[in-house]
Amino acid sequence: VSLLTFIVFYLFPSADPALLRAGHQPTPALVAQIRKNLGLDKPWYVQYFRYMKALVLHFDFGYSYQNGVSVRTLIFNRLPATLSLTVGAAVLWLIAGITIGTISAVRRRSLFDRAAMGGALVAISAPVFWLGLVSLFLFASDIGKFPLFPGAGSYVGLTANPGKWFTSLILPWCVLAASFAAIYARLLRANLIEAMSEDYIRTARAKGLSERRVILGHGVRAAITPIVTATGLDVGILLGGAILTETVFNIPGIGRLSYDSILNGDLPMIQGTVLIGAFFIVLANLVVDIAYAFIDPRVRYS
C-alpha cells in the first residue's frame, strides 16, 4: 500500500506537493527550492526506503509538509473521534439490521416485511452526504426545522464531557448507520429464509425446541456469518476514515484529516492515513476469522 501511494504521486505530476505549494504560476526555481526543502529532489526509491526504514524501526510516519507536525501525533490525536463515530454507528446498524432482518425473515411477505424492505431500499439509495445535510437541515439545533440535536462542529471528546460527546454524535451515528443497517437487514433476511428451510431446523423443531430458540439459536446463528464478514470489512474501512460523514458534520477524525491532506497535497499525511486504514482492515479481517470459530459450529481451527 505504501509503495502504491508513492508511485501514484510520482506518476501524476498534478499531485506533486511542490507544485501545489508553489502557487498558480510557479517559477522553475521556486519549485526546485521547495522540492529541495521537502527532500523531494532525491529519487523516489531513496525516499521510499528512508520512509519505510523510519516506519519499521521507529514507528515514525514522518512530518507533515503543511505544518511540520509529526504525522503520528496528528493521527493519534484524531483517532478517538473516528473510533467514537465508527463504534457507535456499528452498534446501531448491527442492532437495527439484525433485528429488522430477523423479523422480516420470520414474517415474510407481511406488512412489516414489505415496509422494512422498502425502507431499506430508500436508505441504501440515499448518499451519505445528502442524508447528512438533510438531517442537519431538519434536526440541527442551530439551523434545523426541528432543533433536537447539536449541529455540525459540535463534537466534544468523551473524556471532556461524556454527555455532550453522546449528544453530538447522535446525528452522525444515525446517518452513518442508515445504509449499513439497510444492507445488513436485507442480507440477513435472505440468508435466514434459506437457513430456515434446512433439515437441521426441522430436526430442531421435531425435538420440541421452542420456536424462539430454533430461530435465534440455530437459524440466525447459521445465517449471520456473512454479516460478521461484512461488519469486519466495513468497520475496518471506517476506522481508516469516514471521510464524508466527518466532513459533513465537521468531526475532527482521520477521515477529515485525509480530506484536508489531499487538498493540500500533504504526501506524508496521506501515506500515514492510508497505512492506518490498511492496518485496521487487516486487523478487522483477523478478528472476523477468529470469530467464525465461536459463531459458526461448522468452522473449526486445528
N, C-alpha and C positions, 0 to 999 in steps of 0.2 A: 504493500500500500504506500509506504513512504517513497519507494522508488518510482512508482507511477505518478505520485504527486510531483516529484522533481521533474520527471520527463514532461509532464503537461506544461509546466512553467517554462521549460526551455524550448518546447516545440511551437508554442504560440507566443509570438512577440508581444501581442496585445496584453498579455498577462505579466510582462516584465515589470517587477517592482520599481526599478529605476525610472522607467518611462512614466509610470503612474505618479511618481513623486516629483518629476521634473516640470510638471505643468502642461498647458495646452500646446505651447510652441517651444519645446526644449531645444537647446543647442547641443551638438555632439559633445562639447567639452563639459557641459553641465551633467549630461547623462553619464559620461565616463567618470566624473568625480563622484557622483552618487554611487555608481557601481563599485568603485574602489572603497568608499566609506562603508558600504554594506558587505564587502567581501565577495561581491558578485563577479569580480574580474577573474576569479580563479575558474578552472574547468569544472563543469558540473559534477563530474565524478569525484573530484577532490573535495568539493563542498559536501557531497553526499556522504563520503567516507568520514569526514570530520563530524558531520551531524550524527551519524549512526554510532560513532565511537563515543561521543559525549552522551548519547541517549542510553546506550547499553551499559557503560561503565559508571555513569554518574546520574542517570535518570534526568538528564538535562535536555530540555526541548529547545534550548537557545533563547534568544531575546527578540522581542517584538521590534520590527523595523519602524513601527509607528511611534512608539513612545519609549523604547529601550527597556521595558519592564520584562522580567522573566516570564516566559510563556507558561511554565509550570505553575507559577504563582497565580497568574491570571485565571488559568483553567481551574485550579483548585478553589479559587475564590468564587467562581461561577458555578461550580459543580453542585453545591447544596440546593440552589434554585431549580436546576434541571432535575435533580433527584426528587425534590418535593413535587414538581409538576408531573413527572413520569410515574412515580409510585402511586400517587393519589389517583391519577387518571386510570392506571392499570387496575387498581382495586375496584374502581367504579365500573369500568367496562366489563370486567370479569363477572362481577355480581349481576349486573344488568343482562349481559349476554347469556350467561349460563341459565339464569332464572327464566328469561323470556324464551330462550331456545328450548328448554326442557318443557315448559308449559305448552308451547306451540306444537311440539312433537307429540305430547300425550293427548292434546286436544286438537288433533289435526283436522283442518277444514272447518273449525269452529269460528265464531265471530272474532274471538280474541286472536286466533291464529292469523286470520286474514288481515286484521288491523295491525298486528305486530309486524308481520312480514311486509305489509305496505309501508308502514312507518320506517322499517329497516331500509327499504329501497330509497326512501327520501333521505335518510341520514347518510347512506353511503354516497348518494349523488351530490350532497352539499359539500362544496370545498371548505376546508378548514378556515381559510382566511375570510371567506364570505360569512360563514356561520359565526366566526368570532366578531366580526363587525356588526352583524345583526344583533347578537347577544349584548354587545356594548350599547347599541342604539336603543335596545328595549329595556335593559336591566341595570346599566351602569349608574352609579349614584350621582355622577356629575352631568351626564348628558342623556340618560335613559328616560323613556316614557314612563317606565315603572321602576324607579330607583330603589332596587332591592339590595344590590351588591356593589362593592367597590369597583371602580373603573380601571382603565389601563394605567400602568405606572404606579399602582398602589401596593405592589408586592413588598412584604416585610418578612425578614428572616424568622425562622422558627424559634431560635434562641432569643431574638429581640422581643418578640411579642407573639406568643402562640395563638392568641385569639385573632389578631389581625392577620397573622400568617394564614390561618384557615379560611377566613372570610375572603381574603384577597385572591385565593386560588379556586374558589368555588366555580366561577365562570370559566376560567381556563380548563379546569378539570372536566367540566361538562362538555365543553366544546371539543377538547381533545379526545374524550372518551366516546363521543356520539357515533362516529363512523366505525370505530373498532367494536363497540358493543353490537352494532347492527350486523357487522360481518360475522362476529362470533355467534350471535343468535342464529343466523341462517345456517352457519356451518354446523353447529351443534344439533340443530333441528334435523338436518339431512342425515347426519351420522346416527342420531338417536333413533330415528324412524327405521333405518336399516338394521340397527342393533336389536331393536325390539322384535324383529321378525326372526331372529336366530334361534337355533334349537335350545341353547342353554337358557334362554329366557323362558321358554315353555317348560323346561325341566324345573327351573326355579319356582314357577307358578304351581307345577304339579306337586312339588314338595310342601306346598302350603304356606310359602312365604307371603308376607303382606305385599300389596301392590306398590306401596311406598318403597319398601326395601328392594323389590325387584327393579324398580325404575332407577333409584339412586345408587343402590349397591352393585347392580350388575349392568344395567343399560347405560347410565351416564358414565360409569367408570370405564366402560369399553369405548364409548363414543367420544370421550374427552381428550384422547391422545392427540388428535390434530389441533385441538385448542391449546394444549400445552406447547406444542411446536410453534404455533403462530405467536403465542404470548412471548416465548423466549426471543424470537426474532424481532417482534415489534418493540419490546421493552429495550432490547439491546440497541436498536436503531434510535429510539427516542432518547436514550441516555447519551448518545452521541450528539444530541441536539435536536429539539423540536423547533426548528427554525421558524416556521410560520406562526405557530401559537405564541412563542416567546416574542416574536416581532409585533404581532397584533396587540398583545397585552403588555408589551414593554417590560417583560420579565428578564432580569439580568442573568440569563443562563448561558450554557455553552452554545446553544443554537443562535442566540443573538450575537454572541461573540464571534461565531463563524461568519455570520452575515456581515458584520462590520469589518472583519478581516478581509473578506472577499472584496468588499467595496474599496478598501484601502490597499489591496494588493500586498497584504502582510503575509509573506510566504511562511516564516517560522510559525506564526499563529495558526495559519491554515493547516500546516502539517501537524501541529500539535493537536488540534481539534479532530482532524481526520484519524490520527493514530489512536486517540482516546475512544473515538467512535468504533473503530475496528476492534479495539480491546474489549469493549463492552459487548459487542456482537459475539465474539469468540467465547467470552465468559458466559453469556446467556445460553449459547448452544451447549456448552459443557453442563450447565445446571439442568437444562432440559433433558439431556441424555441420561443424567443420573436420576432425574425424577421419574423417567419411564419405568424404572425397576420398582418403584413404590406405587405407581398409579395403575399400570397395566400388568396383570398377573401373567400375561403371556411373555413378558420380557424378563430375561434373567441374564445377569452378567457373571461369567465364571472367573 
